[in-house]
Amino acid sequence: MKKPVISLAALLAAGTLALSACGSDDPGSSNESPGGGGGGDDYSLGLAVSTLNNPFFVSLRDGAQDAADEAGVELIVTDGRDDATQQADQVANFQTQQLDAVLINPVDSDAAGPIVAPLVQSDVPVIAVDRAVNGAEVSTLVASDNVEGGRLAAQALAEAIGEEGQVIVLQGVAGTSASRERGQGFDEGIADYPNIEVVAKQPADFDRAQGLDVATNLLQANPDVVGIFAENDEMALGAVQALGDRAGQDVFVVGFDATEDGQAAVEAGTMFATIAQQPEDLGRAAVEAALDLLDGEDVEETISVPVVAVRQGDV
């Protein structure tokens, strides 16, 4: 993303989430970009991703890699595998390598503060991507408007269930800004519908298998549920599995991320809607912000990427 403003058409483009891997599964591996003839070709950047076991973050990584390739800079990518301790070791290694700037997609926003503090103290630009860093003053945050996305999810779910009935919420990883902000927006949005009752909330850690298990348990405990909001598509797809033939018929599911699988489920009618982000543009914007900072340019404190609800007719 070259600018923080994105067209609606771009947001609704299908198939944006290319899943082709461009790096090793080894969490300490590095991907050296070929020289691209752009400025700053001596720069080396580090990207610490929370997990590459999720198509959203694979796409984020791919967008960052594309931007680095185009600029002719080196991008070293690590996979935290949803382990904040492992991510701390990886970022410490970035500092040992004396990289010019570090991009971090935190496993845990609270844990990320102490992780990046030594870099901030050394005046190394630190860019938070998709999730905020708490407890440290990073150079900028590149993120989707998760609060607005949560509100849009509430509106879509209310539409699906006729603005009344019981619903449940599958939450993401506790401590992440994405989960907190999406939940906040959903709560604010659903409050506009007095005949809708949120009867249960439970974390499923942004994971499809956990989404299946948690949704199964919550549906058994709350048999009158007619709607489910999942804070990402992976959990939403797990909920769809839990529902079986009831998905899109008796119980309506709204996800978040507009992944390839999520869009396919919306098109098939098993999910009512998903909130579209552009993870490739998040990664691209983060690299471009890092290069601007290294070239002495000012960047916004927060670079926001718009979101939109994608329904069946939009896919």
C-alpha positions as CSV (number, residue, x, y, z in Angstrom):
1,M,0.0,0.0,0.0
2,K,1.5,3.2,-1.1
3,K,-1.0,5.4,0.6
4,P,-3.2,4.9,3.6
5,V,-6.3,5.4,1.4
6,I,-7.6,2.3,-0.4
7,S,-10.4,2.1,-2.9
8,L,-13.5,0.1,-2.2
9,A,-13.0,-1.9,-5.3
10,A,-9.6,-2.9,-4.1
11,L,-10.9,-4.0,-0.8
12,L,-13.5,-6.2,-2.5
13,A,-11.1,-7.8,-4.9
14,A,-11.2,-11.6,-4.7
15,G,-8.2,-13.7,-4.5
16,T,-5.9,-11.2,-2.9
17,L,-4.5,-13.6,-0.4
18,A,-1.9,-15.5,-2.3
19,L,-0.6,-18.2,-0.1
20,S,2.6,-19.0,-1.9
21,A,5.4,-19.2,0.7
22,C,8.5,-17.0,0.0
23,G,10.5,-18.1,3.1
24,S,11.6,-21.0,5.1
25,D,9.5,-22.5,7.9
26,D,12.5,-22.2,10.1
27,P,11.7,-19.4,12.5
28,G,15.2,-18.1,12.4
29,S,15.5,-18.2,8.6
30,S,16.2,-15.2,6.5
31,N,15.0,-14.3,3.0
32,E,17.4,-12.1,1.1
33,S,15.8,-9.9,-1.5
34,P,17.5,-9.5,-4.8
35,G,18.8,-6.0,-5.6
36,G,16.0,-4.1,-7.2
37,G,17.6,-0.8,-8.3
38,G,15.6,1.3,-5.8
39,G,17.0,3.7,-3.3
40,G,18.4,2.5,0.0
41,D,19.6,-0.8,-1.4
42,D,22.0,-1.1,1.6
43,Y,19.2,-1.3,4.1
44,S,18.3,-4.5,5.9
45,L,14.9,-4.8,7.6
46,G,13.6,-7.4,10.0
47,L,10.0,-8.6,10.0
48,A,8.9,-10.6,13.1
49,V,5.6,-12.2,12.3
50,S,3.4,-13.7,15.0
51,T,2.7,-16.9,13.1
52,L,2.9,-18.1,9.5
53,N,0.5,-20.9,10.3
54,N,-2.3,-18.5,9.2
55,P,-3.0,-17.4,5.6
56,F,-3.6,-13.8,6.7
57,F,-0.1,-13.5,8.0
58,V,1.4,-15.3,5.1
59,S,-0.2,-12.7,2.9
60,L,1.1,-9.9,5.1
61,R,4.6,-11.4,4.8
62,D,4.2,-11.6,1.0
63,G,3.2,-8.0,0.7
64,A,6.2,-6.9,2.8
65,Q,8.5,-9.1,0.7
66,D,7.1,-7.6,-2.5
67,A,7.7,-4.1,-1.3
68,A,11.3,-5.0,-0.2
69,D,12.0,-6.6,-3.5
70,E,10.8,-3.5,-5.4
71,A,12.9,-1.3,-3.2
72,G,16.0,-3.5,-3.6
73,V,16.4,-4.0,0.2
74,E,17.0,-7.1,2.3
75,L,14.0,-8.4,4.4
76,I,14.7,-11.0,7.1
77,V,11.5,-12.7,8.1
78,T,10.9,-14.8,11.3
79,D,8.0,-16.8,12.4
80,G,7.1,-16.5,16.1
81,R,4.7,-19.5,16.0
82,D,2.4,-17.7,18.4
83,D,5.1,-17.8,21.1
84,A,6.0,-14.4,22.6
85,T,9.2,-15.9,24.1
86,Q,10.4,-17.2,20.8
87,Q,9.5,-13.8,19.2
88,A,11.6,-12.0,21.8
89,D,14.6,-14.1,20.9
90,Q,14.1,-13.4,17.2
91,V,13.8,-9.6,17.7
92,A,16.9,-9.7,20.0
93,N,18.7,-11.4,17.1
94,F,17.6,-8.6,14.8
95,Q,19.4,-6.2,17.1
96,T,22.5,-8.3,17.2
97,Q,22.5,-8.3,13.4
98,Q,22.3,-4.5,13.5
99,L,19.4,-4.3,11.1
100,D,18.3,-0.8,10.0
101,A,14.7,-1.1,11.0
102,V,12.4,-3.7,12.6
103,L,8.8,-4.5,11.7
104,I,6.9,-6.5,14.3
105,N,3.5,-8.2,14.2
106,P,3.3,-9.0,17.9
107,V,2.3,-12.4,19.3
108,D,1.1,-10.4,22.3
109,S,0.8,-6.6,22.4
110,D,1.7,-6.3,26.1
111,A,4.7,-8.6,25.7
112,A,5.9,-6.8,22.7
113,G,6.8,-3.6,24.6
114,P,9.8,-5.1,26.5
115,I,10.8,-7.0,23.3
116,V,11.3,-3.8,21.2
117,A,12.3,-1.4,24.0
118,P,16.1,-2.0,23.4
119,L,15.6,-1.2,19.7
120,V,13.7,2.0,20.5
121,Q,16.4,3.1,23.0
122,S,19.0,2.5,20.2
123,D,17.0,4.8,17.9
124,V,16.2,1.9,15.5
125,P,12.9,2.5,13.8
126,V,10.2,0.0,15.0
127,I,7.0,-0.4,13.0
128,A,4.1,-2.3,14.5
129,V,2.0,-4.2,11.9
130,D,-1.6,-5.2,12.3
131,R,-1.3,-5.3,16.2
132,A,-0.2,-2.5,18.5
133,V,2.8,-2.6,20.8
134,N,2.0,-1.7,24.4
135,G,4.6,-0.2,26.7
136,A,7.0,1.1,24.1
137,E,6.9,4.1,21.8
138,V,7.2,2.7,18.3
139,S,7.7,4.8,15.2
140,T,4.3,4.0,13.7
141,L,1.5,1.5,13.7
142,V,0.2,0.2,10.4
143,A,-3.1,-1.5,11.0
144,S,-6.6,-2.0,9.8
145,D,-9.4,-0.1,11.5
146,N,-10.3,-3.0,13.7
147,V,-12.8,-1.1,15.9
148,E,-14.8,0.0,12.8
149,G,-14.5,-3.6,11.5
150,G,-16.1,-4.9,14.7
151,R,-19.0,-2.4,14.2
152,L,-19.5,-3.5,10.6
153,A,-19.5,-7.2,11.8
154,A,-22.2,-6.3,14.4
155,Q,-24.3,-4.6,11.7
156,A,-23.9,-7.6,9.3
157,L,-24.8,-10.1,12.0
158,A,-27.8,-8.1,13.0
159,E,-29.0,-8.0,9.4
160,A,-28.5,-11.8,9.0
161,I,-30.6,-12.6,12.1
162,G,-33.3,-10.0,11.7
163,E,-32.0,-7.9,14.5
164,E,-33.1,-10.3,17.2
165,G,-32.0,-13.4,19.0
166,Q,-29.1,-14.9,20.9
167,V,-25.5,-14.7,19.6
168,I,-22.1,-15.9,20.7
169,V,-18.6,-14.4,20.1
170,L,-15.4,-16.3,19.4
171,Q,-12.5,-14.1,20.6
172,G,-8.9,-14.1,19.3
173,V,-5.7,-14.4,21.2
174,A,-6.0,-12.6,24.6
175,G,-3.7,-9.6,24.9
176,T,-3.7,-8.8,21.2
177,S,-4.9,-5.4,20.1
178,A,-6.7,-6.9,17.1
179,S,-8.9,-9.1,19.4
180,R,-9.5,-6.3,21.8
181,E,-10.4,-3.7,19.2
182,R,-12.6,-6.0,17.1
183,G,-14.4,-7.0,20.3
184,Q,-14.8,-3.4,21.3
185,G,-16.3,-2.4,17.9
186,F,-18.6,-5.4,18.0
187,D,-19.9,-4.6,21.4
188,E,-20.4,-1.0,20.4
189,G,-22.2,-2.0,17.3
190,I,-24.4,-4.7,18.8
191,A,-25.6,-2.3,21.5
192,D,-27.7,-0.6,18.8
193,Y,-29.9,-3.7,18.7
194,P,-31.7,-4.1,22.0
195,N,-33.3,-7.4,20.9
196,I,-30.0,-9.1,20.4
197,E,-28.4,-10.8,23.4
198,V,-24.7,-11.9,23.5
199,V,-25.0,-15.0,25.6
200,A,-21.4,-16.2,25.6
201,K,-17.8,-15.1,24.6
202,Q,-14.8,-17.3,24.7
203,P,-11.3,-17.2,23.2
204,A,-10.4,-19.6,20.4
205,D,-7.0,-18.0,19.7
206,F,-7.6,-17.1,16.0
207,D,-7.3,-20.8,15.3
208,R,-9.7,-22.9,13.1
209,A,-9.4,-26.1,15.2
210,Q,-10.0,-24.2,18.4
211,G,-12.9,-22.4,16.7
212,L,-14.5,-25.7,16.0
213,D,-14.1,-26.9,19.6
214,V,-15.2,-23.7,21.3
215,A,-18.1,-23.2,19.0
216,T,-19.2,-26.8,19.5
217,N,-19.2,-26.4,23.3
218,L,-20.9,-23.0,23.3
219,L,-23.6,-24.2,20.9
220,Q,-24.3,-27.2,23.1
221,A,-24.6,-24.9,26.1
222,N,-26.7,-22.3,24.3
223,P,-29.0,-24.2,21.9
224,D,-31.1,-21.1,20.9
225,V,-28.1,-19.2,19.4
226,V,-28.9,-17.9,15.9
227,G,-25.7,-15.9,15.2
228,I,-21.9,-16.2,15.7
229,F,-19.3,-13.5,15.4
230,A,-15.7,-14.8,15.1
231,E,-12.9,-12.3,15.3
232,N,-11.1,-13.9,12.4
233,D,-12.1,-16.1,9.5
234,E,-10.2,-19.1,10.8
235,M,-12.4,-19.3,13.9
236,A,-15.4,-18.5,11.8
237,L,-14.7,-21.5,9.5
238,G,-14.3,-23.7,12.6
239,A,-17.7,-22.5,13.7
240,V,-19.1,-23.4,10.3
241,Q,-17.7,-26.9,10.7
242,A,-19.4,-27.1,14.2
243,L,-22.7,-26.1,12.7
244,G,-22.7,-28.4,9.8
245,D,-25.9,-28.1,7.7
246,R,-27.2,-25.4,10.1
247,A,-24.6,-22.9,8.9
248,G,-26.3,-20.2,6.9
249,Q,-29.7,-21.8,7.5
250,D,-30.5,-21.7,11.2
251,V,-27.3,-20.0,12.5
252,F,-25.5,-17.2,10.7
253,V,-21.7,-16.6,11.0
254,V,-19.8,-13.4,10.4
255,G,-16.0,-13.6,10.3
256,F,-13.1,-11.1,9.9
257,D,-10.2,-10.9,7.4
258,A,-11.7,-11.9,4.1
259,T,-9.2,-14.7,3.6
260,E,-9.5,-16.8,0.5
261,D,-11.3,-19.6,2.5
262,G,-13.5,-17.0,4.2
263,Q,-14.6,-15.5,0.9
264,A,-15.3,-19.0,-0.5
265,A,-17.5,-19.7,2.5
266,V,-19.4,-16.4,2.0
267,E,-19.9,-17.2,-1.6
268,A,-21.2,-20.7,-0.7
269,G,-23.6,-19.2,1.9
270,T,-22.2,-21.0,4.9
271,M,-20.8,-17.6,6.2
272,F,-23.0,-14.6,6.0
273,A,-20.2,-12.0,5.7
274,T,-16.6,-11.4,6.5
275,I,-14.8,-8.1,7.2
276,A,-12.3,-7.4,4.4
277,Q,-8.8,-6.3,5.2
278,Q,-5.8,-6.2,2.9
279,P,-3.0,-8.0,4.7
280,E,-0.7,-7.7,1.7
281,D,-1.1,-3.9,1.8
282,L,-0.4,-3.9,5.6
283,G,2.9,-5.6,4.9
284,R,3.7,-3.3,2.0
285,A,2.8,-0.2,3.9
286,A,5.0,-1.2,6.9
287,V,8.0,-1.7,4.7
288,E,7.4,1.6,2.9
289,A,7.0,3.4,6.3
290,A,10.3,1.9,7.4
291,L,12.1,3.1,4.3
292,D,10.6,6.6,4.7
293,L,11.8,6.8,8.2
294,L,15.3,5.6,7.2
295,D,15.4,8.3,4.5
296,G,14.5,11.0,7.1
297,E,10.9,11.5,6.2
298,D,8.0,11.9,8.6
299,V,5.3,9.3,8.8
300,E,1.9,9.3,10.5
301,E,1.7,7.9,14.0
302,T,-0.9,5.5,12.8
303,I,-1.4,4.4,9.2
304,S,-4.9,3.1,9.0
305,V,-6.2,0.7,6.3
306,P,-9.9,0.8,5.8
307,V,-12.2,-2.2,6.1
308,V,-15.5,-3.2,4.6
309,A,-18.1,-5.9,5.1
310,V,-18.2,-8.4,2.3
311,R,-21.4,-10.3,1.7
312,Q,-22.3,-12.9,-0.9
313,G,-23.0,-10.5,-3.7
314,D,-19.6,-8.8,-3.2
315,V,-17.3,-11.9,-3.6
